[in-house]
């Protein structure tokens, strides 16, 4: 029987979480739609475990039109009311209302910088920042800077802890732990 690959401890042994760790987490993302999706999902995760959001991700993709920011920017109060009744989503009014707001800001940033990815990756000169500390950090100076910029532009649910998780998820920060097969 093959020995399991050593992984970052946080993914445990849930097959969905292991697949996310092995195939997605920390892989550099430069596609704006995927960057928008991850930003919204990280905001939905605030106060919850990531596995909760992973289990709901497919429903989010359906409900949020594949995370098309142009379509999400048009969500109104009726749409949010419908989302509040959907058990496949995290039913938190503030988080659901933030999707349209964040989509509008995201679209403005795309127009201003050519793409959201160009804006985001410019913070690290286009290359992931690698750290192999044994103790994951809940934030970083980079996360605090990006959080501040996103909030200044009007986004919600983009505090430093959320942005830190986001940067790690989309590979801007490569924080696979020492001993992980992806490190």
PyMOL commands that set and color helices and strands:
alter all, ss='L'
color gray80, all
select helices_A, chain A and resi 9-11+15-23+32-45+50-63+65-67+69-72+77-84+93-113+116-122+141-153+160-169
alter helices_A, ss='H'
color red, helices_A
select strands_A, chain A and resi 129-130+173-174
alter strands_A, ss='S'
color yellow, strands_A
deselect
rebuild
show_as cartoon
